[in-house]
Amino acid sequence: MIGFINNKYIPIKQMKFSHTNLSLSRGFGAFELVMCLNGEIFRKEDHLARLEKTLEILGLELNRDIDISLVLQNLVLKNNLNSHLIKIIVSSSSKLSDEYNLKSPGLFVWPVSFSVPAPALVNRGVSVIIRDYSRFLPEAKTTNYLASVYYLSGEKGKKFFDVLFRTGNEVREASRSNVFLVKDSVLITPEKNILMGITRKVVLEIAETLGIKVKYSPLSDDDIKNSDEIFLTGTSKGIMPVTMIEGMNESSGLPGPMTKLLIQEYNTLLPG
């Protein structure tokens, strides 16, 4: 496999991060993840626009001579990518612990193998937990996944797919995805203090096409407890039904009709 680093295409095995890289030493960097299916990157322009927004929020000034869109396309061709995710990191290096140079950061891009979620998993739905946590700069997609890794690896003996983050009495998003619920045929999702997910955007477009009513609102504990359906959205997971929360069945314990309809419509939009 070929990746891109320091303006060069090289084998992934030769890609190295310096010990002075701020993503490595401080967890500070922009991150983006795109999906390539059948040689086509899904919603590439949306992902690049979000990356640009993250760079703006973090104050990272990437060399404008670098065409990330072209880099992505070249990696698709050089690696003959079919079913892969492509990771993008933009991060600076600093030799002094108290001085950070955010100008001219490095660009690191590489593909990883990927399989769409198994139909059996989607048909069954997944289990999630809820933990109190509020992400710093939630509108930015960064390399800081501390809470996600901590909760997803630290709950010994518990099997769950993701963790919902709660601030006060508001559930805004999950550690790696956006969250939707359905109540009385209305699709409800937060719109403030969250990462604007690309799959979330696609779902909202589908809902508009199908004439589904959408309400933008924070989700309280009671909203989640009394919902008819809940699902997560993300690049690597698509639309994933939630059928169990904190070990208790969500509603019927099966994916609901609106979730299944949205999954069906979403799958028709995927490349290939």
Order of alpha helices (4+ residues) and beta strands (2+ residues): beta-beta-alpha-beta-beta-alpha-alpha-beta-beta-alpha-beta-alpha-beta-beta-beta-beta-alpha-beta-alpha-beta-beta-beta-alpha
